[in-house]
Amino acid sequence: MKYTRNQHMLSQWVLRNFRSDDSVDKSSDKQRVWCHTVFPEEEKNEIRVIPLPISSVAIAKNCFMLVDSETDQKFDIENELSEYERKTSIVFNELIQKHKFHKLLDVTRKGNCLETLLNFMVIQMVLGFYNPQNKMEGKDEVLSPFLDEMVENFDAIKEQILNPPKHVKAYYAQPLFKKMVRVVNSKSEVSERCKSLFIILMLAEAALMPTLFGYLSAVRSQMFKNIHITGIHHTGYDFDSTDIRPVFTISPNTFVVNPKNDLNFLPLAHNLCISFSLKGFNGYNNHLEIYSANPSKLKCRSSKRLRTYKVSHDAIDNMIGWVAMGNVGHTNTIYSPHELKDVEAYLQLQQENEDFFYTPRHPQPIEV
């Protein structure tokens, strides 16, 4: 695969799950999102809203560019990232398009659905730090402990990669490991090699291949060891809907963590979001609670393990509000299907039909 100068730090398939309403009927390469960026000011925050083609979102130039030691040609890790994204999108689409939420309860099998989601969150968090649209303060400092240590110990790391134990050596015919060797042997600066190597090693772990360092599992365990899904929130609208409606948004970080109140979120699409706790439960779920403003739109069936509830649009709006605030707080940037006038139209519709949008007052169990 040829060198790719413009590399996406946020997968296009993720952004297409939040495509603008006015581009829903267009081909995937013509779809776009509304990018809301908040610039804090002393008196009043400035909000800039611009429509961006998805193909132009979250692009970093020459981010993982390296020089081959033998040919002096430029190369990158775009092909490896693309393959990882392809496999990950399949798992996400089963949740978004088919509502196969029961897969989130099977955590005994290696490479299970939950593990795929958590791997995505970790890898996307790292890639998000390289996204020029990520306005998070101090983002460069987050990765420093990992990358500085890799640079300091690079000679030892390179030696282990070039002379692996037998159980790892068996995988070196795989393209991912061939690229790993090419990265450590590159003529580029050690810091640049470590930046690409950190990603490659995590991709290998996500592909269930043995690695020598375990960066992905270490970060995943540190961040999400005590995860418990507190709810799956469905707006009550189909994925292809362009009705005036509530919509979830996403940021360059893709997920939201609120340490103070333990109210955390992973938006999957404009109509679907997972909330989770990191410290309020003693173990993982034995069942899931699914909340929807219109449960008839769900494609899953109620059971002891999948408990469905009808909630008001107002309840969904509260979740959407928490996600939006978290997105802004983390990165100052939101990608949304809606521009500001669409939000205003939805609020106006609420005022005109309060009984519909504020009923039921409390979640009601319902069989679907």
Secondary structure, 3 states (H helix, E strand, C coil): CCCCCEEECCCHHHHHCCCCHHHCCCCHHHCEEEEEEEECCCCCCEEEEEEEEHHHCCEEECCCCEECCCCCCEECCHHHHHHHHHHHHHHHHHHHCCCCHHHHHCCCCCCCHHHHHHHHHHHHHHHHCCCCCCCCCCHHHHHHHHHHHHHHCHHHHHHHHHCCCHHHHCCCCCHHHHHHHHHHCCCCCHHHHHHHHHHHHHHHHHCCCCCCCCHHHHHHHHHHCCCEEEEEEECCCCCCCCCCCCCCCECCCCCECCCCCCCEEEEEECCEEEEEECCCCCCCCCCEEEEECCHHHCCCCCCCCEEEEECCHHHHHHHHHHHHHHHHHHHCEEEECCCHHHHHHHHHHHHHCHHHHCCCCCCEECCC
